[in-house]
Amino acid sequence: MDLLLPRRCAGCGDPGQVLCGPCRERLRRPPVRVVTPVDTHVPMWSLGPYAGTHRGVILAMKERGNLAVRSLIGPVLAAAVTHLQARGELPDRIDAPVPLTLVPAPTRARSARLRGGDHVTDLCRAAGLPVTPALRHRSTVRDQVGLDAEARRRNLAGSVELRHVPTGPVLLVDDVVTTGSTLAAAAEVLTAAGVTVCGAVVIAHA
């Protein structure tokens, strides 16, 4: 199959590997604090801008059916969490007796089915950290592509529901943040249920 359809890097498109060496190196950069037009209510960190390698791997996971790259981005997420814990920006096992749990941002059920499963949940599981898919969108939510910050906020108002109540501190995870509306709605629902939301990490910010 590699002779007929050469494997290409999810980050840059070069033939040979699922994720080439230079793209792996770009993904090693430490997370940076970012802010969005909509207040997410919690500190948020991004692994890079939505361009180049970061954009490539997100599109590969999300739109191109590349399931293999999900397992490779999981350890990148885990390294980011460890880095933030070492800097004292996220609780570690010393700060909190209950381990930090990853909570994937909600997605539409139809979108997840078309993508071969929820890619954000998959990469959270590949990180090797505790994961609780606690959130989901109600069926009334429409696709957010093309909506501005206010329209996204209206679209998500009251449309994120809690499936399970996580125990201990949680960290929200998403692939890309644009306006912050999704993460804000997720943080609001979790906080209302008495959950401690320590922050959010995204693979890229637009």
C-alpha positions in Angstrom: 0.0 0.0 0.0 2.9 2.4 0.7 4.0 1.9 -2.9 0.6 2.6 -4.3 -0.4 5.3 -1.8 2.8 6.6 -0.2 2.4 7.6 3.4 2.6 11.3 4.0 3.4 13.3 7.1 0.3 14.7 8.7 2.0 17.9 9.5 3.8 18.9 6.3 2.7 16.4 3.7 6.2 15.1 3.0 6.2 11.4 2.0 7.6 8.7 4.3 6.1 8.9 7.8 2.9 9.5 9.7 4.7 12.4 11.4 8.2 13.4 10.2 11.1 14.4 12.4 11.0 18.2 11.7 7.2 18.3 12.5 7.7 16.3 15.7 10.3 18.9 16.7 7.9 21.8 16.0 5.3 20.1 18.2 7.8 19.9 21.1 7.5 23.6 21.8 6.2 24.4 25.3 2.6 25.6 25.6 2.0 29.3 25.8 -0.8 31.3 27.5 -3.5 32.6 25.1 -6.6 34.7 25.5 -9.7 34.7 23.3 -12.5 37.2 22.5 -14.9 35.2 24.7 -13.8 34.8 28.3 -13.2 31.1 28.9 -13.3 31.7 32.7 -10.1 29.6 33.1 -6.5 30.0 32.1 -5.8 28.5 28.6 -2.6 27.4 26.9 -1.9 26.5 23.3 0.8 24.4 21.7 1.1 26.8 18.8 -0.7 29.0 16.2 -3.1 27.4 13.8 -0.6 27.3 10.9 2.0 25.0 9.5 2.5 21.7 11.4 -0.2 22.4 14.0 -2.8 23.1 11.3 -1.7 20.1 9.3 -2.1 17.6 12.2 -5.5 19.0 13.2 -6.8 18.8 9.6 -5.4 15.3 9.3 -7.2 14.2 12.5 -10.4 16.1 11.9 -11.1 16.2 8.2 -8.8 13.6 6.4 -9.6 10.5 8.5 -6.0 10.1 9.7 -6.5 7.9 12.7 -2.8 7.0 13.1 -1.7 10.6 13.9 -4.1 10.7 16.9 -2.0 8.3 18.9 1.1 10.4 18.1 -0.4 13.7 19.3 -1.5 12.1 22.6 2.1 12.1 24.0 2.5 15.7 22.8 -0.5 16.6 25.0 0.9 14.6 27.9 4.2 16.5 27.6 2.4 19.8 27.7 0.5 18.9 30.8 3.7 17.7 32.5 5.4 21.0 31.5 2.6 23.0 33.0 2.6 21.0 36.2 6.4 21.5 36.5 5.9 25.2 36.2 3.2 25.1 38.9 0.4 26.2 36.6 -1.5 23.0 36.9 -1.9 20.8 40.0 0.2 17.6 40.2 0.0 14.6 42.5 1.5 16.6 45.3 -0.9 19.5 45.0 -4.0 17.3 44.6 -4.5 13.8 46.0 -6.8 13.0 43.1 -5.0 13.0 39.7 -5.8 15.7 37.1 -8.5 14.4 34.7 -8.7 15.4 31.0 -12.1 16.4 29.8 -12.5 16.6 26.0 -14.4 19.6 24.7 -17.9 18.6 23.5 -18.5 17.8 19.8 -21.5 17.1 17.7 -22.4 13.4 17.6 -22.8 13.5 13.8 -19.4 15.1 13.3 -17.7 12.4 15.5 -19.3 9.6 13.5 -18.1 11.1 10.2 -14.6 11.4 11.6 -14.3 7.8 12.8 -14.8 8.8 16.4 -14.2 11.9 18.5 -10.6 12.8 17.6 -10.1 15.0 20.8 -11.2 12.1 23.0 -8.9 9.8 21.2 -5.8 12.0 21.6 -6.7 12.5 25.3 -6.7 8.7 25.7 -3.5 8.4 23.8 -1.9 10.8 26.3 -2.1 8.1 29.0 -3.8 10.4 31.5 -7.2 9.9 33.2 -9.9 10.9 30.8 -13.6 11.5 31.3 -15.8 12.4 28.3 -18.1 14.4 30.5 -19.6 16.8 28.0 -21.8 16.6 24.9 -23.6 18.9 22.6 -27.4 18.8 22.4 -28.8 18.1 19.0 -29.8 21.8 18.6 -26.2 22.9 18.2 -25.3 23.7 14.6 -21.9 23.8 12.9 -19.8 26.7 14.2 -17.8 27.3 11.0 -18.2 30.8 9.8 -19.9 32.1 12.9 -18.4 35.2 14.7 -17.9 35.3 18.5 -21.3 36.5 19.4 -23.1 34.0 17.0 -21.0 31.1 18.5 -21.9 32.2 22.0 -25.7 32.2 21.1 -25.3 28.9 19.3 -23.9 27.3 22.4 -26.0 28.9 25.1 -27.6 26.2 27.1 -26.6 23.5 24.6 -23.7 21.9 26.4 -24.8 19.2 28.8 -23.1 17.1 31.4 -23.0 13.4 30.9 -20.8 12.5 33.9 -19.5 14.5 36.9 -15.7 14.1 37.0 -14.0 13.7 40.4 -11.1 15.9 41.3 -9.6 18.7 39.3 -10.1 18.7 35.5 -8.3 20.1 32.4 -10.4 20.9 29.3 -8.8 19.8 26.0 -9.7 20.9 22.5 -8.0 20.8 19.1 -8.3 24.5 18.1 -9.7 27.5 19.8 -11.0 30.5 17.8 -13.3 32.6 19.8 -13.3 30.6 23.1 -17.1 30.1 23.0 -17.0 26.3 23.2 -14.5 26.2 26.1 -16.4 28.9 27.9 -19.7 27.0 27.7 -17.9 23.8 28.8 -16.3 25.5 31.8 -19.6 27.0 32.9 -21.4 23.7 32.9 -18.6 21.9 34.8 -18.3 24.7 37.3 -22.0 24.8 37.9 -21.8 21.1 38.8 -19.2 21.8 41.4 -16.2 20.6 39.3 -12.8 22.3 39.7 -11.7 23.4 36.2 -8.0 24.2 36.4 -7.7 25.4 32.8 -7.8 24.4 29.2 -5.1 23.2 26.7 -5.6 23.3 22.9 -3.4 22.0 20.1 -3.6 25.3 18.3 -5.1 28.8 18.5 -6.5 30.7 15.5 
